[in-house]
Amino acid sequence: MFEAVVTLCLVLGSADCREVLLPGYEAMDKAGCEVALVDRPPPEPGAFCRESPPGLGFEDVGAGVFLHRGEIAEPDAGNLGDVSNIAFIIGAQSVAVIDSGSAAWMGEAIWRAIRARTDLPVSHVILTHMHPDHVFGASVFAGAGAQVVAHAGLERALADRRENYMESLRTLIGAVPMIGTKAAQVVESTTEIDLGGRVLSLRAWPTAHTGNDLTAFDPTSGILFAGDLVFSEHTPALDGSLLGWLSVLDELKTLPAERVVPGHGGPLLDWPEGVDPLESYLNTLARDTRAAIAEGQRMGDAVTAIATSQAPHWQLFEAFNRRNATVAFSELEWE
């Protein structure tokens, strides 16, 4: 397979460059790719054709569902931001992508993985929430004509944090891997997506993990795509409401799913028992926080001990638990 790319650099004349994919010009040979460039000249100057590198690794779990498990790690120069789970679903007429990774290079690698399996168009990219490891590959698909679907509150929430997120990622994974990365505009909010004989059910939730969590349910496979409303192995990250998250989980468990794809870990868990470790952590976080408040502890002292009994059950505990305890303390001291 051959594809079209264009070289983009950090600064004109700089050696810090990346070959950025132009989706939609794929062909079995170089000549076919070059003909496509002549027939449909891209707006970017200097495009050329090359052999396609491998796509992102996806596991075929059956029924047209493909899953990629991100590393359980914080973004760094080694993993280049590949730290969250990603999925795509193939219908009879089109493909939907669920979450898109931390940078354009990931969107491009997802595109290649899809093209290795089907020629159907990617009609939708579903973003489960605003966090950067889930959203910044979406512009690759938007540029190829896909609709970007999310919670109605995502666009505003991301606008408030976009530049900080981008700068943080450039620091963590490097400026060159981030070349070509930009936020895609959310152009649609909907409750159903029809991929051709396969309808995905979307649901926006009240404030929980964040203020803009969205899930997708695929009745064909019985799989619920929960985003970061469900964590496995990776310490949960609280960026919304602790009580709201526990309430949402109670309702989430009533959905008629058989399996769930969490935002991190897994990547495929039995449902609803797959949520049990997360509920145990969140309930411990609430119980310990309430006890510290009742004892009159100061926040700075309390957060060093809250929920530490959960440490053996989670990875990246030191990186996330104190932040969670701080958010929980701020919420529960006023209940």
Secondary structure, 3 states (H helix, E strand, C coil): CEEEEEEEECCCCCCCEEEEEEEEEEECCHHHHHHHHHHCCCCCCCCEEEECCCCCCCEEEECCEEEECCCCCCCCCCCCCCCCCEEEEECCCCEEEECCCCCHHHHHHHHHHHHCCCCCCEEEEECCCCCHHHHCCHHHHHHCCCEEECCCCHHHHHHHHHHHHHHHHHHHHCCCCCCCCCCCCCCECCCEEECCCCEEEEEECCCCCCCCCEEEEECCCCEEEEEEEEECCECCCCCCCHHHHHHHHHHHCCCCCCEEEEEECCCCEECCHHHHHHHHHHHHHHHHHHHHHHCCCCHHHHCCCCCHHHHHHCECHHHHHHHHHHHHHHHHCCC
